[in-house]
Amino acid sequence: MITVLFATNREARPFLALVGAEIIESQPFAVFQNAAHPRLRIVVSRMGKVAAATACQAMILGHHATHIINAGACGALRDAPELAVGRMVHITDAVEGDHEVFGKRVAPVACNVRVGATLPPARLVTSDRPVFDGQRRAAYALFGDEVDMEGAAVARVATLYQRPCDLIKGVTDSALHLEREILLANLDMVCDRLAHFLLNALSAWDHA
């Protein structure tokens, strides 16, 4: 069973509409399904690492998820054509940028690349605090290309349960000062692109 995990209703809405999914559970997380796609569940975790990790675990234990896909928005940590606003990337590895153990950064988690194999690769940094300033952007850019608030947590839980995990991210902003409004302005466009990409990728997977 494939689980597609989104952080917010706004990110999930275009994909839910495309697959015609209806809510089947509301607590502790909103879970959606379409009878025509019995092997697919969509879950909305809410924002942040703890919420995303808990939702991922709930789908593995409660819905017997065998493959996790985390899709959603991200900010670019460096300026490059493949990381421009509106582009999509597949994540090769993800790390928690604000998590250290005895002063050492936790090792990144390798991610699966089946669903997003046709997309440019990128490294993800996950932080519980949104990044909208140049200093933190530059610090995270030393070990990542994109930043979000959930991906590394989802990947870590999936790895603990030995489930493959794809992270597909769409670039909404450049993680700089005053770009919060730019993120919101681009979010619907990016999520619509993500939805169509996911639908096509999963359809190709079904017919492989």
Secondary structure, 3 states (H helix, E strand, C coil): CEEEEECCHHHHHHHHHHHCCEEEECCCCEEEECCCCCCEEEEECCCCHHHHHHHHHHHHHHCCCCEEEEEEEEEECCCCHHHCCCCEEEEEEEEECCCEECCEECCCEECECCCCCCCCEEEEEECCCCCCCHHHHHHHCCCCCEEECCHHHHHHHHHHCCCCEEEEEEEEECCCCCCHHHHHHHHHHHHHHHHHHHHHHHHHHHCC
